[in-house]
Amino acid sequence: MQTYGVTLFYSTHEAMKAEKLAKEAQLKVRIIPTPEKIHASCGFSLKFELEEEGQLRKLLQEAEVKSEGFYHVKREGLKTDYELREDL
């Protein structure tokens, strides 16, 4: 089973800005197409390591980069589940 996080953005500009900031902070992130099962304003999302979620949230908040939501993803074989995280 593979687990990771995905955060969505309102615009491509915000997604790219978030990626740049996170990489400068040496977080393991990368831009991915927004998964089809998740509806968002932007076609790009940021994939991240779950262990770094707190750091990423803080970084985006401090830089005033607006996110549409953070998801935890569980991938097992061909099945992928997305859970919106509102509790963090």
C-alpha positions, -999 to +999 in steps of 0.1 A: +000+000+000+012+035-009+002+066+011+008+102+003-009+136+004-024+158-023-034+195-019-055+213-045-053+249-056-076+275-071-052+283-099-021+270-117-002+300-105-009+291-069+001+255-075+034+265-091+041+290-063+034+264-037+058+239-054+085+265-056+082+275-019+081+238-008+111+228-028+131+258-014+122+245+020+135+211+009+101+194+012+095+164-011+068+176-034+059+176-070+032+190-093+007+163-105-025+165-125-055+169-102-069+134-097-102+128-116-120+117-085-114+151-069-131+182-083-110+214-082-108+247-099-072+240-111-060+211-131-028+208-111-022+196-075+008+192-053+017+157-041+036+155-008+049+131+018+024+127+047+052+132+072+057+167+058+021+178+058+024+201+089+054+219+075+037+223+041+005+237+057+025+262+078+046+272+048+015+278+026-003+297+053+027+320+060+031+327+023-007+333+019-010+306-007-047+294-007-054+257-009-087+242-019-081+213+005-057+186+017-063+150+010-047+118+023-044+092-004-042+054+000-033+034-031-035-003-032-031-021-065-055-003-089-077+011-061-071+046-049-090+063-020-090+100-013-099+114+022-104+151+026-086+162+058-103+190+076-091+181+111-055+193+108 
